[in-house]
């Protein structure tokens, strides 16, 4: 049975255009989908929104953590006030401090005027700190002080600090407990942020929501001739539901866009699914092979079985921040385990050309993702 786009689905596919929401939301609020995972998530959001406590939102890249934050804010008593988003990994430390706390004119090179920080601008509202696990130690100390006192001190200011009332929501795709154990995140900051915890389920754990998401994404993309598709075949949907989706809803949206652009018909069919994605789903059907459940496993399989290069599979996703350092480290550690601790063999497994070996090592060293080979050498 094919899926067609009805008027009701078009209604449910309305989105807030000015945000960077990559997961679909319905006109009634929340995520699209009626899986058990989504029902549970909606319940948690409704419960947490009633309070004013801090929330730590975790989940894989592309699973919809920012959407959760927006839903919590929209259902809270602060909904009439601003929700401001700060990406803690997208700015160097000095600029991040200015972005959060503000600065006064002349406090640093390029500070040509006074600037209010997001914490001040969001007074009585909400600030969403994305990628909190990548925050530098000094910034963690400044944030911890704010959480304890509610006071903000602008960069370069000498006067008394100002007090603001802001609810903080934080998110990360990294394992915060492991970061605390490794000393990368302050334990006291972790406990301050992790008053309430929401885990956003990955798409592979709610594949029954894929038809609804696809029906929402299809009308957003015009074909090359300027027309819109009217639906998708059951065969194409079956392939999508078998795929492991390491990039989650964000990856699904990109795949749907490519399918629409490839299609020569009003109905997207199996032939419009890319060969890479189809081959990945075929491997899950083979006897004796377990389905890949993690991002690291899925990408490692593409290098191991499809002979794709590290530079075309892993590197682009990491640079787009679709992979975390933990993901990259897991992939490298698995390669070292297979290679007996020999980095040159790892490069071969990752289909890296010999002349790119030093480039590979330099990249891992710069990203602090070069585990010691000694732990993987046999006695």
Secondary structure as GFF3:
##gff-version 3
##sequence-region A 1 379
A	DSSP	beta_strand	3	4	.	.	.	ID=ss1
A	DSSP	alpha_helix	7	12	.	.	.	ID=ss2
A	DSSP	alpha_helix	36	49	.	.	.	ID=ss3
A	DSSP	beta_strand	55	58	.	.	.	ID=ss4
A	DSSP	alpha_helix	65	74	.	.	.	ID=ss5
A	DSSP	beta_strand	83	87	.	.	.	ID=ss6
A	DSSP	alpha_helix	93	101	.	.	.	ID=ss7
A	DSSP	beta_strand	102	103	.	.	.	ID=ss8
A	DSSP	beta_strand	115	116	.	.	.	ID=ss9
A	DSSP	alpha_helix	118	121	.	.	.	ID=ss10
A	DSSP	beta_strand	126	130	.	.	.	ID=ss11
A	DSSP	three_ten_helix	132	134	.	.	.	ID=ss12
A	DSSP	alpha_helix	137	149	.	.	.	ID=ss13
A	DSSP	beta_strand	151	152	.	.	.	ID=ss14
A	DSSP	beta_strand	162	163	.	.	.	ID=ss15
A	DSSP	beta_strand	167	172	.	.	.	ID=ss16
A	DSSP	alpha_helix	176	181	.	.	.	ID=ss17
A	DSSP	alpha_helix	187	193	.	.	.	ID=ss18
A	DSSP	beta_strand	196	199	.	.	.	ID=ss19
A	DSSP	three_ten_helix	203	205	.	.	.	ID=ss20
A	DSSP	three_ten_helix	207	209	.	.	.	ID=ss21
A	DSSP	alpha_helix	210	218	.	.	.	ID=ss22
A	DSSP	beta_strand	231	232	.	.	.	ID=ss23
A	DSSP	alpha_helix	234	242	.	.	.	ID=ss24
A	DSSP	alpha_helix	248	262	.	.	.	ID=ss25
A	DSSP	beta_strand	267	268	.	.	.	ID=ss26
A	DSSP	three_ten_helix	270	272	.	.	.	ID=ss27
A	DSSP	alpha_helix	275	285	.	.	.	ID=ss28
A	DSSP	alpha_helix	295	306	.	.	.	ID=ss29
A	DSSP	alpha_helix	310	319	.	.	.	ID=ss30
A	DSSP	alpha_helix	325	339	.	.	.	ID=ss31
A	DSSP	alpha_helix	343	349	.	.	.	ID=ss32
A	DSSP	three_ten_helix	354	356	.	.	.	ID=ss33
A	DSSP	alpha_helix	357	366	.	.	.	ID=ss34
A	DSSP	three_ten_helix	373	376	.	.	.	ID=ss35
###
